Amino acid sequence: MVYRAAGEMEARIIQGLLQSYGIPCLLKSNAASSVHAFAVDGMGEVRIMVWESMASRARGLIREKGHD
């Protein structure tokens, strides 16, 4: 896991950023986005997962683009 987004919209932005740099990622959430469109005590949180070998680069890109 390289990032915890507050919701699906933010997660999709991060996903697009990473994919544009050739870093495949997976979005994981505990709740259906249609049920929890916003984060309440982490309920709408979406975790962004990448291969461990790409994690450092992914975190750097996320930080560089101001999503830290």
Distance bins in CASP14 RR format, pairs under 12 A and 6 or more apart:
PFRMAT RR
TARGET T0000
AUTHOR 0000-0000-0000
RMODE 2
METHOD distances of the structure
MODEL  1
1 11 0 0 0 0 0 1 0 0 0 0 0
1 14 0 0 0 0 0 1 0 0 0 0 0
1 25 0 0 0 0 0 1 0 0 0 0 0
1 26 0 0 0 0 1 0 0 0 0 0 0
1 27 0 0 0 0 0 1 0 0 0 0 0
1 28 1 0 0 1 0 0 0 0 0 0 0
1 29 0 0 0 0 0 1 0 0 0 0 0
1 45 0 0 0 0 0 1 0 0 0 0 0
1 46 0 0 0 0 0 1 0 0 0 0 0
1 47 1 0 1 0 0 0 0 0 0 0 0
1 48 1 0 0 1 0 0 0 0 0 0 0
1 49 1 0 1 0 0 0 0 0 0 0 0
1 50 0 0 0 0 1 0 0 0 0 0 0
1 51 0 0 0 0 0 1 0 0 0 0 0
1 52 0 0 0 0 0 1 0 0 0 0 0
1 55 0 0 0 0 1 0 0 0 0 0 0
1 58 0 0 0 0 0 1 0 0 0 0 0
1 59 0 0 0 0 0 1 0 0 0 0 0
1 62 0 0 0 0 0 1 0 0 0 0 0
2 11 0 0 0 0 0 1 0 0 0 0 0
2 14 0 0 0 0 1 0 0 0 0 0 0
2 15 0 0 0 0 0 1 0 0 0 0 0
2 17 0 0 0 0 0 1 0 0 0 0 0
2 18 0 0 0 0 1 0 0 0 0 0 0
2 23 0 0 0 0 1 0 0 0 0 0 0
2 25 1 0 0 1 0 0 0 0 0 0 0
2 26 0 0 0 0 0 1 0 0 0 0 0
2 27 0 0 0 0 0 1 0 0 0 0 0
2 28 0 0 0 0 0 1 0 0 0 0 0
2 46 0 0 0 0 0 1 0 0 0 0 0
2 47 0 0 0 0 1 0 0 0 0 0 0
2 48 1 0 1 0 0 0 0 0 0 0 0
2 49 1 0 0 1 0 0 0 0 0 0 0
2 50 1 0 1 0 0 0 0 0 0 0 0
2 51 0 0 0 0 0 1 0 0 0 0 0
2 52 0 0 0 0 1 0 0 0 0 0 0
2 53 0 0 0 0 0 1 0 0 0 0 0
2 54 0 0 0 0 1 0 0 0 0 0 0
2 55 1 0 1 0 0 0 0 0 0 0 0
2 56 0 0 0 0 1 0 0 0 0 0 0
2 57 0 0 0 0 1 0 0 0 0 0 0
2 58 1 0 1 0 0 0 0 0 0 0 0
2 59 1 0 1 0 0 0 0 0 0 0 0
2 60 0 0 0 0 1 0 0 0 0 0 0
2 61 0 0 0 0 1 0 0 0 0 0 0
2 62 1 0 0 1 0 0 0 0 0 0 0
2 63 0 0 0 0 0 1 0 0 0 0 0
2 67 0 0 0 0 0 1 0 0 0 0 0
2 68 0 0 0 0 0 1 0 0 0 0 0
3 10 0 0 0 0 1 0 0 0 0 0 0
3 11 0 0 0 0 1 0 0 0 0 0 0
3 13 0 0 0 0 0 1 0 0 0 0 0
3 14 1 0 1 0 0 0 0 0 0 0 0
3 15 0 0 0 0 1 0 0 0 0 0 0
3 17 0 0 0 0 1 0 0 0 0 0 0
3 18 0 0 0 0 1 0 0 0 0 0 0
3 23 0 0 0 0 0 1 0 0 0 0 0
3 25 0 0 0 0 1 0 0 0 0 0 0
3 26 0 0 0 0 0 1 0 0 0 0 0
3 27 0 0 0 0 0 1 0 0 0 0 0
3 28 0 0 0 0 0 1 0 0 0 0 0
3 45 0 0 0 0 0 1 0 0 0 0 0
3 46 0 0 0 0 1 0 0 0 0 0 0
3 47 1 0 0 1 0 0 0 0 0 0 0
3 48 1 0 1 0 0 0 0 0 0 0 0
3 49 0 0 0 0 1 0 0 0 0 0 0
3 50 0 0 0 0 1 0 0 0 0 0 0
3 55 0 0 0 0 0 1 0 0 0 0 0
3 58 1 0 0 1 0 0 0 0 0 0 0
3 59 1 0 0 1 0 0 0 0 0 0 0
3 60 0 0 0 0 0 1 0 0 0 0 0
3 61 0 0 0 0 0 1 0 0 0 0 0
3 62 1 0 1 0 0 0 0 0 0 0 0
3 63 0 0 0 0 1 0 0 0 0 0 0
3 65 0 0 0 0 0 1 0 0 0 0 0
3 66 0 0 0 0 0 1 0 0 0 0 0
3 67 1 0 0 1 0 0 0 0 0 0 0
3 68 0 0 0 0 1 0 0 0 0 0 0
4 10 0 0 0 0 1 0 0 0 0 0 0
4 11 0 0 0 0 1 0 0 0 0 0 0
4 14 0 0 0 0 1 0 0 0 0 0 0
4 27 0 0 0 0 0 1 0 0 0 0 0
4 28 0 0 0 0 0 1 0 0 0 0 0
4 29 0 0 0 0 0 1 0 0 0 0 0
4 30 0 0 0 0 0 1 0 0 0 0 0
4 39 0 0 0 0 1 0 0 0 0 0 0
4 42 0 0 0 0 1 0 0 0 0 0 0
4 44 0 0 0 0 0 1 0 0 0 0 0
4 45 1 0 1 0 0 0 0 0 0 0 0
4 46 1 0 0 1 0 0 0 0 0 0 0
4 47 1 0 1 0 0 0 0 0 0 0 0
4 48 1 0 0 1 0 0 0 0 0 0 0
4 49 0 0 0 0 0 1 0 0 0 0 0
4 62 0 0 0 0 0 1 0 0 0 0 0
4 67 0 0 0 0 0 1 0 0 0 0 0
4 68 0 0 0 0 0 1 0 0 0 0 0
5 11 1 1 0 0 0 0 0 0 0 0 0
5 12 0 0 0 0 1 0 0 0 0 0 0
5 13 0 0 0 0 1 0 0 0 0 0 0
5 14 1 0 0 1 0 0 0 0 0 0 0
5 15 0 0 0 0 1 0 0 0 0 0 0
5 16 0 0 0 0 0 1 0 0 0 0 0
5 17 0 0 0 0 0 1 0 0 0 0 0
5 18 0 0 0 0 0 1 0 0 0 0 0
5 25 0 0 0 0 0 1 0 0 0 0 0
5 27 0 0 0 0 1 0 0 0 0 0 0
5 28 0 0 0 0 0 1 0 0 0 0 0
5 29 0 0 0 0 1 0 0 0 0 0 0
5 33 0 0 0 0 0 1 0 0 0 0 0
5 38 0 0 0 0 0 1 0 0 0 0 0
5 39 0 0 0 0 1 0 0 0 0 0 0
5 42 0 0 0 0 0 1 0 0 0 0 0
5 44 0 0 0 0 1 0 0 0 0 0 0
5 45 1 0 0 1 0 0 0 0 0 0 0
5 46 1 0 1 0 0 0 0 0 0 0 0
5 47 1 0 0 1 0 0 0 0 0 0 0
5 48 1 0 0 1 0 0 0 0 0 0 0
5 49 0 0 0 0 0 1 0 0 0 0 0
5 62 0 0 0 0 1 0 0 0 0 0 0
5 67 0 0 0 0 1 0 0 0 0 0 0
5 68 0 0 0 0 0 1 0 0 0 0 0
6 13 0 0 0 0 0 1 0 0 0 0 0
6 14 0 0 0 0 0 1 0 0 0 0 0
6 29 0 0 0 0 0 1 0 0 0 0 0
6 33 0 0 0 0 0 1 0 0 0 0 0
6 36 0 0 0 0 0 1 0 0 0 0 0
6 37 0 0 0 0 0 1 0 0 0 0 0
6 38 1 0 0 1 0 0 0 0 0 0 0
6 39 1 0 1 0 0 0 0 0 0 0 0
6 40 0 0 0 0 0 1 0 0 0 0 0
6 41 0 0 0 0 0 1 0 0 0 0 0
6 42 0 0 0 0 1 0 0 0 0 0 0
6 43 0 0 0 0 0 1 0 0 0 0 0
6 44 1 0 0 1 0 0 0 0 0 0 0
6 45 1 0 0 1 0 0 0 0 0 0 0
6 46 0 0 0 0 1 0 0 0 0 0 0
6 47 0 0 0 0 0 1 0 0 0 0 0
6 48 0 0 0 0 0 1 0 0 0 0 0
6 67 0 0 0 0 0 1 0 0 0 0 0
7 13 0 0 0 0 0 1 0 0 0 0 0
7 14 0 0 0 0 0 1 0 0 0 0 0
7 15 0 0 0 0 0 1 0 0 0 0 0
7 27 0 0 0 0 1 0 0 0 0 0 0
7 28 0 0 0 0 0 1 0 0 0 0 0
7 29 1 0 0 1 0 0 0 0 0 0 0
7 30 0 0 0 0 0 1 0 0 0 0 0
7 31 0 0 0 0 1 0 0 0 0 0 0
7 33 1 0 0 1 0 0 0 0 0 0 0
7 36 0 0 0 0 1 0 0 0 0 0 0
7 37 1 0 0 1 0 0 0 0 0 0 0
7 38 1 0 0 1 0 0 0 0 0 0 0
7 39 1 0 1 0 0 0 0 0 0 0 0
7 40 0 0 0 0 0 1 0 0 0 0 0
7 42 0 0 0 0 1 0 0 0 0 0 0
7 43 0 0 0 0 1 0 0 0 0 0 0
7 44 1 0 1 0 0 0 0 0 0 0 0
7 45 1 0 0 1 0 0 0 0 0 0 0
7 46 1 0 1 0 0 0 0 0 0 0 0
7 47 0 0 0 0 0 1 0 0 0 0 0
7 48 0 0 0 0 0 1 0 0 0 0 0
8 14 0 0 0 0 0 1 0 0 0 0 0
8 15 0 0 0 0 1 0 0 0 0 0 0
8 27 1 0 0 1 0 0 0 0 0 0 0
8 28 0 0 0 0 0 1 0 0 0 0 0
8 29 1 0 0 1 0 0 0 0 0 0 0
8 31 0 0 0 0 1 0 0 0 0 0 0
8 32 0 0 0 0 1 0 0 0 0 0 0
8 33 1 0 1 0 0 0 0 0 0 0 0
8 34 0 0 0 0 1 0 0 0 0 0 0
8 35 0 0 0 0 0 1 0 0 0 0 0
8 36 0 0 0 0 1 0 0 0 0 0 0
8 37 1 0 0 1 0 0 0 0 0 0 0
8 38 0 0 0 0 1 0 0 0 0 0 0
8 39 0 0 0 0 1 0 0 0 0 0 0
8 43 0 0 0 0 0 1 0 0 0 0 0
8 44 1 0 0 1 0 0 0 0 0 0 0
8 45 0 0 0 0 1 0 0 0 0 0 0
8 46 1 0 1 0 0 0 0 0 0 0 0
8 47 0 0 0 0 0 1 0 0 0 0 0
8 48 0 0 0 0 0 1 0 0 0 0 0
9 15 0 0 0 0 0 1 0 0 0 0 0
9 16 0 0 0 0 0 1 0 0 0 0 0
9 27 0 0 0 0 0 1 0 0 0 0 0
9 33 0 0 0 0 1 0 0 0 0 0 0
9 37 0 0 0 0 1 0 0 0 0 0 0
9 38 0 0 0 0 1 0 0 0 0 0 0
9 39 0 0 0 0 0 1 0 0 0 0 0
9 44 0 0 0 0 0 1 0 0 0 0 0
9 46 0 0 0 0 1 0 0 0 0 0 0
10 16 0 0 0 0 0 1 0 0 0 0 0
10 17 0 0 0 0 0 1 0 0 0 0 0
10 27 0 0 0 0 0 1 0 0 0 0 0
10 29 0 0 0 0 0 1 0 0 0 0 0
10 33 0 0 0 0 0 1 0 0 0 0 0
10 37 0 0 0 0 0 1 0 0 0 0 0
10 38 0 0 0 0 0 1 0 0 0 0 0
10 39 0 0 0 0 1 0 0 0 0 0 0
10 44 0 0 0 0 0 1 0 0 0 0 0
10 45 0 0 0 0 1 0 0 0 0 0 0
10 46 1 0 0 1 0 0 0 0 0 0 0
10 47 0 0 0 0 0 1 0 0 0 0 0
10 48 0 0 0 0 1 0 0 0 0 0 0
10 62 0 0 0 0 0 1 0 0 0 0 0
10 65 0 0 0 0 0 1 0 0 0 0 0
10 66 0 0 0 0 0 1 0 0 0 0 0
10 67 1 0 0 1 0 0 0 0 0 0 0
11 17 0 0 0 0 0 1 0 0 0 0 0
11 18 0 0 0 0 0 1 0 0 0 0 0
11 25 0 0 0 0 1 0 0 0 0 0 0
11 26 0 0 0 0 0 1 0 0 0 0 0
11 27 1 0 1 0 0 0 0 0 0 0 0
11 28 0 0 0 0 1 0 0 0 0 0 0
11 29 1 0 0 1 0 0 0 0 0 0 0
11 33 0 0 0 0 1 0 0 0 0 0 0
11 39 0 0 0 0 0 1 0 0 0 0 0
11 44 0 0 0 0 1 0 0 0 0 0 0
11 45 0 0 0 0 1 0 0 0 0 0 0
11 46 1 1 0 0 0 0 0 0 0 0 0
11 47 0 0 0 0 1 0 0 0 0 0 0
11 48 1 0 0 1 0 0 0 0 0 0 0
11 49 0 0 0 0 0 1 0 0 0 0 0
11 62 0 0 0 0 0 1 0 0 0 0 0
11 67 0 0 0 0 0 1 0 0 0 0 0
12 18 0 0 0 0 0 1 0 0 0 0 0
12 19 0 0 0 0 0 1 0 0 0 0 0
12 25 0 0 0 0 0 1 0 0 0 0 0
12 27 1 0 0 1 0 0 0 0 0 0 0
12 29 0 0 0 0 0 1 0 0 0 0 0
12 33 0 0 0 0 1 0 0 0 0 0 0
12 46 0 0 0 0 1 0 0 0 0 0 0
12 48 0 0 0 0 1 0 0 0 0 0 0
13 19 0 0 0 0 0 1 0 0 0 0 0
13 20 0 0 0 0 0 1 0 0 0 0 0
13 25 0 0 0 0 0 1 0 0 0 0 0
13 27 0 0 0 0 0 1 0 0 0 0 0
13 46 0 0 0 0 0 1 0 0 0 0 0
13 48 0 0 0 0 0 1 0 0 0 0 0
13 62 0 0 0 0 0 1 0 0 0 0 0
13 65 0 0 0 0 1 0 0 0 0 0 0
13 66 0 0 0 0 0 1 0 0 0 0 0
13 67 1 0 0 1 0 0 0 0 0 0 0
14 20 0 0 0 0 0 1 0 0 0 0 0
14 21 0 0 0 0 0 1 0 0 0 0 0
14 23 0 0 0 0 0 1 0 0 0 0 0
14 25 1 0 0 1 0 0 0 0 0 0 0
14 26 0 0 0 0 0 1 0 0 0 0 0
14 27 0 0 0 0 1 0 0 0 0 0 0
14 46 0 0 0 0 1 0 0 0 0 0 0
14 47 0 0 0 0 0 1 0 0 0 0 0
14 48 1 0 1 0 0 0 0 0 0 0 0
14 49 0 0 0 0 0 1 0 0 0 0 0
14 50 0 0 0 0 0 1 0 0 0 0 0
14 58 0 0 0 0 1 0 0 0 0 0 0
14 59 0 0 0 0 0 1 0 0 0 0 0
14 60 0 0 0 0 0 1 0 0 0 0 0
14 61 0 0 0 0 1 0 0 0 0 0 0
14 62 1 0 0 1 0 0 0 0 0 0 0
14 63 0 0 0 0 0 1 0 0 0 0 0
14 65 0 0 0 0 1 0 0 0 0 0 0
14 66 0 0 0 0 0 1 0 0 0 0 0
14 67 1 0 1 0 0 0 0 0 0 0 0
14 68 0 0 0 0 0 1 0 0 0 0 0
15 21 0 0 0 0 0 1 0 0 0 0 0
15 22 0 0 0 0 0 1 0 0 0 0 0
15 23 0 0 0 0 1 0 0 0 0 0 0
15 24 0 0 0 0 1 0 0 0 0 0 0
15 25 1 0 1 0 0 0 0 0 0 0 0
15 26 0 0 0 0 1 0 0 0 0 0 0
15 27 1 0 0 1 0 0 0 0 0 0 0
15 28 0 0 0 0 0 1 0 0 0 0 0
15 46 0 0 0 0 1 0 0 0 0 0 0
15 47 0 0 0 0 0 1 0 0 0 0 0
15 48 1 0 0 1 0 0 0 0 0 0 0
15 49 0 0 0 0 0 1 0 0 0 0 0
15 50 0 0 0 0 1 0 0 0 0 0 0
15 58 0 0 0 0 0 1 0 0 0 0 0
15 61 0 0 0 0 0 1 0 0 0 0 0
15 62 0 0 0 0 0 1 0 0 0 0 0
15 67 0 0 0 0 0 1 0 0 0 0 0
16 22 0 0 0 0 1 0 0 0 0 0 0
16 23 0 0 0 0 1 0 0 0 0 0 0
16 24 0 0 0 0 0 1 0 0 0 0 0
16 25 0 0 0 0 1 0 0 0 0 0 0
16 27 0 0 0 0 0 1 0 0 0 0 0
16 48 0 0 0 0 0 1 0 0 0 0 0
16 58 0 0 0 0 0 1 0 0 0 0 0
16 61 0 0 0 0 0 1 0 0 0 0 0
16 62 0 0 0 0 0 1 0 0 0 0 0
16 65 0 0 0 0 0 1 0 0 0 0 0
16 67 0 0 0 0 0 1 0 0 0 0 0
17 23 0 0 0 0 1 0 0 0 0 0 0
17 25 0 0 0 0 1 0 0 0 0 0 0
17 48 0 0 0 0 1 0 0 0 0 0 0
17 50 0 0 0 0 0 1 0 0 0 0 0
17 57 0 0 0 0 0 1 0 0 0 0 0
17 58 0 0 0 0 1 0 0 0 0 0 0
17 59 0 0 0 0 0 1 0 0 0 0 0
17 60 0 0 0 0 0 1 0 0 0 0 0
17 61 1 0 0 1 0 0 0 0 0 0 0
17 62 1 0 0 1 0 0 0 0 0 0 0
17 63 0 0 0 0 0 1 0 0 0 0 0
17 64 0 0 0 0 1 0 0 0 0 0 0
17 65 1 0 1 0 0 0 0 0 0 0 0
17 66 0 0 0 0 0 1 0 0 0 0 0
17 67 1 0 0 1 0 0 0 0 0 0 0
18 24 1 0 0 1 0 0 0 0 0 0 0
18 25 1 0 1 0 0 0 0 0 0 0 0
18 26 0 0 0 0 0 1 0 0 0 0 0
18 27 0 0 0 0 0 1 0 0 0 0 0
18 48 1 0 0 1 0 0 0 0 0 0 0
18 49 0 0 0 0 0 1 0 0 0 0 0
18 50 1 0 0 1 0 0 0 0 0 0 0
18 51 0 0 0 0 0 1 0 0 0 0 0
18 54 0 0 0 0 1 0 0 0 0 0 0
18 55 0 0 0 0 0 1 0 0 0 0 0
18 57 0 0 0 0 1 0 0 0 0 0 0
18 58 1 0 1 0 0 0 0 0 0 0 0
18 59 0 0 0 0 0 1 0 0 0 0 0
18 60 0 0 0 0 0 1 0 0 0 0 0
18 61 1 0 0 1 0 0 0 0 0 0 0
18 62 1 0 0 1 0 0 0 0 0 0 0
18 64 0 0 0 0 0 1 0 0 0 0 0
18 65 0 0 0 0 1 0 0 0 0 0 0
18 67 0 0 0 0 0 1 0 0 0 0 0
19 25 1 0 0 1 0 0 0 0 0 0 0
19 26 0 0 0 0 0 1 0 0 0 0 0
19 27 0 0 0 0 0 1 0 0 0 0 0
19 48 0 0 0 0 0 1 0 0 0 0 0
19 50 0 0 0 0 0 1 0 0 0 0 0
19 54 0 0 0 0 0 1 0 0 0 0 0
19 58 0 0 0 0 0 1 0 0 0 0 0
19 61 0 0 0 0 0 1 0 0 0 0 0
20 58 0 0 0 0 0 1 0 0 0 0 0
20 61 0 0 0 0 1 0 0 0 0 0 0
20 65 0 0 0 0 0 1 0 0 0 0 0
21 50 0 0 0 0 0 1 0 0 0 0 0
21 54 0 0 0 0 1 0 0 0 0 0 0
21 57 1 0 0 1 0 0 0 0 0 0 0
21 58 0 0 0 0 1 0 0 0 0 0 0
21 60 0 0 0 0 0 1 0 0 0 0 0
21 61 1 0 1 0 0 0 0 0 0 0 0
21 62 0 0 0 0 0 1 0 0 0 0 0
21 64 0 0 0 0 0 1 0 0 0 0 0
21 65 0 0 0 0 0 1 0 0 0 0 0
22 50 0 0 0 0 0 1 0 0 0 0 0
22 51 0 0 0 0 0 1 0 0 0 0 0
22 54 0 0 0 0 1 0 0 0 0 0 0
22 57 0 0 0 0 1 0 0 0 0 0 0
22 58 0 0 0 0 1 0 0 0 0 0 0
22 61 0 0 0 0 0 1 0 0 0 0 0
23 48 0 0 0 0 1 0 0 0 0 0 0
23 49 0 0 0 0 0 1 0 0 0 0 0
23 50 1 0 1 0 0 0 0 0 0 0 0
23 51 0 0 0 0 1 0 0 0 0 0 0
23 52 0 0 0 0 0 1 0 0 0 0 0
23 53 0 0 0 0 0 1 0 0 0 0 0
23 54 1 0 1 0 0 0 0 0 0 0 0
23 55 0 0 0 0 1 0 0 0 0 0 0
23 56 0 0 0 0 0 1 0 0 0 0 0
23 57 1 0 0 1 0 0 0 0 0 0 0
23 58 1 0 1 0 0 0 0 0 0 0 0
23 59 0 0 0 0 0 1 0 0 0 0 0
23 60 0 0 0 0 0 1 0 0 0 0 0
23 61 1 0 0 1 0 0 0 0 0 0 0
23 62 0 0 0 0 0 1 0 0 0 0 0
24 48 0 0 0 0 0 1 0 0 0 0 0
24 49 0 0 0 0 1 0 0 0 0 0 0
24 50 1 0 0 1 0 0 0 0 0 0 0
24 51 1 0 0 1 0 0 0 0 0 0 0
24 53 0 0 0 0 0 1 0 0 0 0 0
24 54 1 0 0 1 0 0 0 0 0 0 0
24 58 0 0 0 0 1 0 0 0 0 0 0
25 46 0 0 0 0 0 1 0 0 0 0 0
25 47 0 0 0 0 1 0 0 0 0 0 0
25 48 1 0 1 0 0 0 0 0 0 0 0
25 49 1 0 0 1 0 0 0 0 0 0 0
25 50 1 0 1 0 0 0 0 0 0 0 0
25 51 0 0 0 0 1 0 0 0 0 0 0
25 54 0 0 0 0 1 0 0 0 0 0 0
25 55 0 0 0 0 0 1 0 0 0 0 0
25 57 0 0 0 0 0 1 0 0 0 0 0
25 58 1 0 0 1 0 0 0 0 0 0 0
25 59 0 0 0 0 0 1 0 0 0 0 0
25 61 0 0 0 0 0 1 0 0 0 0 0
25 62 0 0 0 0 0 1 0 0 0 0 0
26 46 0 0 0 0 0 1 0 0 0 0 0
26 47 0 0 0 0 1 0 0 0 0 0 0
26 48 1 0 0 1 0 0 0 0 0 0 0
26 49 1 0 1 0 0 0 0 0 0 0 0
26 50 1 0 0 1 0 0 0 0 0 0 0
26 51 0 0 0 0 1 0 0 0 0 0 0
26 54 0 0 0 0 0 1 0 0 0 0 0
26 58 0 0 0 0 0 1 0 0 0 0 0
27 33 0 0 0 0 1 0 0 0 0 0 0
27 44 0 0 0 0 0 1 0 0 0 0 0
27 45 0 0 0 0 0 1 0 0 0 0 0
27 46 1 0 1 0 0 0 0 0 0 0 0
27 47 1 0 0 1 0 0 0 0 0 0 0
27 48 1 0 0 1 0 0 0 0 0 0 0
27 49 1 0 0 1 0 0 0 0 0 0 0
27 50 0 0 0 0 0 1 0 0 0 0 0
28 44 0 0 0 0 0 1 0 0 0 0 0
28 45 0 0 0 0 1 0 0 0 0 0 0
28 46 1 0 0 1 0 0 0 0 0 0 0
28 47 1 0 1 0 0 0 0 0 0 0 0
28 48 1 0 0 1 0 0 0 0 0 0 0
28 49 1 0 1 0 0 0 0 0 0 0 0
28 50 0 0 0 0 0 1 0 0 0 0 0
29 35 0 0 0 0 0 1 0 0 0 0 0
29 36 0 0 0 0 1 0 0 0 0 0 0
29 37 0 0 0 0 0 1 0 0 0 0 0
29 39 0 0 0 0 0 1 0 0 0 0 0
29 42 0 0 0 0 1 0 0 0 0 0 0
29 43 0 0 0 0 1 0 0 0 0 0 0
29 44 1 0 0 1 0 0 0 0 0 0 0
29 45 1 0 0 1 0 0 0 0 0 0 0
29 46 1 0 1 0 0 0 0 0 0 0 0
29 47 1 0 0 1 0 0 0 0 0 0 0
29 48 0 0 0 0 0 1 0 0 0 0 0
29 49 0 0 0 0 0 1 0 0 0 0 0
30 36 0 0 0 0 1 0 0 0 0 0 0
30 39 0 0 0 0 0 1 0 0 0 0 0
30 41 0 0 0 0 0 1 0 0 0 0 0
30 42 0 0 0 0 1 0 0 0 0 0 0
30 43 1 0 0 1 0 0 0 0 0 0 0
30 44 1 0 0 1 0 0 0 0 0 0 0
30 45 1 0 0 1 0 0 0 0 0 0 0
30 46 0 0 0 0 1 0 0 0 0 0 0
30 47 0 0 0 0 1 0 0 0 0 0 0
31 37 0 0 0 0 1 0 0 0 0 0 0
31 38 0 0 0 0 0 1 0 0 0 0 0
31 39 0 0 0 0 1 0 0 0 0 0 0
31 40 0 0 0 0 1 0 0 0 0 0 0
31 41 0 0 0 0 0 1 0 0 0 0 0
31 42 0 0 0 0 1 0 0 0 0 0 0
31 43 1 0 1 0 0 0 0 0 0 0 0
31 44 1 0 1 0 0 0 0 0 0 0 0
31 45 0 0 0 0 1 0 0 0 0 0 0
31 46 0 0 0 0 1 0 0 0 0 0 0
31 47 0 0 0 0 0 1 0 0 0 0 0
32 43 0 0 0 0 0 1 0 0 0 0 0
32 44 0 0 0 0 1 0 0 0 0 0 0
32 46 0 0 0 0 0 1 0 0 0 0 0
33 39 0 0 0 0 0 1 0 0 0 0 0
33 43 0 0 0 0 0 1 0 0 0 0 0
33 44 1 0 0 1 0 0 0 0 0 0 0
33 45 0 0 0 0 0 1 0 0 0 0 0
33 46 1 0 0 1 0 0 0 0 0 0 0
34 44 0 0 0 0 0 1 0 0 0 0 0
35 43 0 0 0 0 1 0 0 0 0 0 0
35 44 0 0 0 0 1 0 0 0 0 0 0
36 42 0 0 0 0 1 0 0 0 0 0 0
36 43 1 0 1 0 0 0 0 0 0 0 0
36 44 1 0 1 0 0 0 0 0 0 0 0
36 45 0 0 0 0 1 0 0 0 0 0 0
36 46 0 0 0 0 0 1 0 0 0 0 0
37 43 0 0 0 0 0 1 0 0 0 0 0
37 44 1 0 0 1 0 0 0 0 0 0 0
37 46 0 0 0 0 0 1 0 0 0 0 0
38 44 1 0 0 1 0 0 0 0 0 0 0
38 45 0 0 0 0 0 1 0 0 0 0 0
38 46 0 0 0 0 0 1 0 0 0 0 0
39 45 1 0 1 0 0 0 0 0 0 0 0
39 46 0 0 0 0 1 0 0 0 0 0 0
48 54 0 0 0 0 0 1 0 0 0 0 0
48 55 0 0 0 0 0 1 0 0 0 0 0
48 58 1 0 0 1 0 0 0 0 0 0 0
48 59 0 0 0 0 0 1 0 0 0 0 0
48 61 0 0 0 0 0 1 0 0 0 0 0
48 62 0 0 0 0 1 0 0 0 0 0 0
48 67 0 0 0 0 1 0 0 0 0 0 0
49 55 0 0 0 0 1 0 0 0 0 0 0
49 58 0 0 0 0 1 0 0 0 0 0 0
50 56 0 0 0 0 1 0 0 0 0 0 0
50 57 0 0 0 0 1 0 0 0 0 0 0
50 58 1 0 1 0 0 0 0 0 0 0 0
50 59 0 0 0 0 1 0 0 0 0 0 0
50 60 0 0 0 0 0 1 0 0 0 0 0
50 61 0 0 0 0 0 1 0 0 0 0 0
50 62 0 0 0 0 0 1 0 0 0 0 0
51 57 0 0 0 0 0 1 0 0 0 0 0
51 58 0 0 0 0 1 0 0 0 0 0 0
52 58 0 0 0 0 0 1 0 0 0 0 0
52 59 0 0 0 0 0 1 0 0 0 0 0
54 60 0 0 0 0 0 1 0 0 0 0 0
54 61 0 0 0 0 1 0 0 0 0 0 0
54 62 0 0 0 0 0 1 0 0 0 0 0
55 61 0 0 0 0 0 1 0 0 0 0 0
55 62 0 0 0 0 0 1 0 0 0 0 0
56 62 0 0 0 0 0 1 0 0 0 0 0
56 63 0 0 0 0 0 1 0 0 0 0 0
57 63 0 0 0 0 0 1 0 0 0 0 0
57 64 0 0 0 0 0 1 0 0 0 0 0
58 64 0 0 0 0 0 1 0 0 0 0 0
58 65 0 0 0 0 0 1 0 0 0 0 0
58 67 0 0 0 0 0 1 0 0 0 0 0
59 65 0 0 0 0 0 1 0 0 0 0 0
59 66 0 0 0 0 0 1 0 0 0 0 0
59 67 0 0 0 0 0 1 0 0 0 0 0
59 68 0 0 0 0 1 0 0 0 0 0 0
60 66 0 0 0 0 0 1 0 0 0 0 0
60 67 0 0 0 0 1 0 0 0 0 0 0
60 68 0 0 0 0 1 0 0 0 0 0 0
61 67 0 0 0 0 1 0 0 0 0 0 0
61 68 0 0 0 0 0 1 0 0 0 0 0
62 68 1 0 0 1 0 0 0 0 0 0 0
END
